[in-house]
Amino acid sequence: MESLSSAQTALRFAAREFAQEHLRQCDPLVETGSTPQERFAASRPIYQAMVSAGFLRRCIPAPLGGDGSGLVDAAILAEELYGENGGISLTLFGTVLGLMPVILGPNDELRDRVLAPFLKTSGTPLSAFCMTEPGGSANISDSVPVEGLRTIALQKQGGWQVSGAKKWVSSATGWDGKGAELLCIVCRGIDDAGQELGTGILATERPQSGIVELSVARLIDSVGHRAHLLPEFQIKDLWIPNQNAVTPMGEGGAVMAGAFTATAALVGVFGVALMRTAWEYTLNFAKTETRGGSKPIIEHQAVGYALADAKSTIEAARALSWRACIALDNNLPGAEELAIHAKVFGSERAVEVLGDLMKIVGVESYDRDCPLAGLMQDALALPVFDGGNMGVRRKQLHQIYQLKDYDQHSTLA
C-alpha cells in the first residue's frame, strides 16, 4: 500500500478529530428519534459541519474545482468517519455518489453548472443517484418485454418527460421532502415514435420551491444507519431539458458502471471502519472486564486468539480496499475486479467479525447501549446495498471471468 502524502496524513487526523468531536457524541435524536424524518433532521447540523470542514470538496476532483486528489482521499474520510456514525457519514458519501454521474459523464456544461453548490463550504447541499426501483433493480439491464428499468423518459421537443418510481435512494427527497438539490435519474428513453432508445441519465436541479413532480410514498425505517434518509418516491411528468442530459440515451450504462465501481471500493472501507471501531471497543472490554473471574478476560487464550483473527481480517480488508482505490485512481488493469472484491470481502467479513466480537463481549453486546449492537445493524446493510453481493456484485465478477481476453494477472499491476 502506498504511503500517504502529507496532505492525506493531515486529512486523516482532521477527519479523526472531527469524528470524535461531532459523531461520537451527537444529538441523541440522531439515533433515537421516532421517525426517519426526525432523525435525518437532527443530523443536519453535523452534516453542515462536514461540509464546512471541506470534506465534501475533498471528494470532488481538483480539476473540477474541488480539493480531491483521488479515491484514496474519500477512503481516508470513510474509514475515519463511518465507524463513528455510519448514518450521518452515508449522507455525505450518498451525495458524492449522486454527483458521480455528472463528474464521470461527457456533458461539460452541465457539470460546471450543477457542481457549483457542492463546491462551497457552507449550507447542506444534497445530491442523489436515482437508480434502484421498487421491485428491485438487480436486472436493470434486461430489455423489453422483460421489466428491466421501469422509469421512462418520453422524448418531447426540447427535452424529456420523466415518470417512474425509485426506492432506497440516499437523501433523494431532501431535508423537506421536496427533493435534493440535484437528482441524477436513471431512466429508459423512448422517442416520439415510440422506439426504445436504451438507458440514459438525466439530471434535475431543485427549484427553491421544491420539485412538485416528486411525491414521497414512504420513508423506510431502516434497521441500521438510523440517521440516514432512505425514501421511496414517485416522479410524475417531470420535465428535464436536453441540456440536462448527463448522457445520451443508450449510453448511460458506462457511467453507471463507473460510479458504482468507485463506490464498491468505498463500501469495502466502510466494512473496515465498522470492524475497526468494534475491535477497539472489544479490546478495551477484554482488558478491563473480568466477567466475574479473577483476571481480565484478555488473559484467556480463546479471547486473545479471537481478537487476533478479527484483526487479521481487518488488515486484509483494508489492504484490499486501498489496493482497489489506488488501482482506480491510476486506471490500472484489474481495477474494476479489485473494487468488486473489496466490496464483497469487506462487507461480508464485517458482518462475520462483528458477530465474533459480540461473542467475546457476550450478552452485554445485545444491549442497545453497547456500541456493538448499532455497528452490527449498520454492517448488515453492506452486503445488500450499493449493488447486492448476490444479485449484482458476484454477477459482475462472473461476467468478467467469462471475457475471452480475461487475464487473472491483471490485478497484479
ABEGO torsion letter per residue (X at the ends): XBBBBAAAAAAAAAAAAAAAAAAABBBAAAAABABAAAAAAAAAAAAAAAAAAGAAAAABBAAAGBABAEAAAAAAAAAAAAAABAAAAAAAAAAAAAAAAAAABABAAAAAAAAAAAABABEBBBBBBBABBBGEAAAAABBOABAEBABBBBBBBGEBBBBEBBBGBBGAAEAAGAEBABBBBBBBBBBAAGBBAEBBBBBBBBBAAEBAABBBABBBBBABGAABBBBBBBBBGBBBBAAABABBBGAAAAAAAAAAAAAAAAAAAAAAAAAAAAAAAAAAAAAABAGGBABBAAABAAAAAAAAAAAAAAAAAAAAAAAAAAAAAAGBBGAAAAAAAAAAAAAAAAAAAAAAAAAAAEAAAABAABAAAAAAAAAAAAAABGGBAAAAAAAAAAAAAABAABBAAAAAX
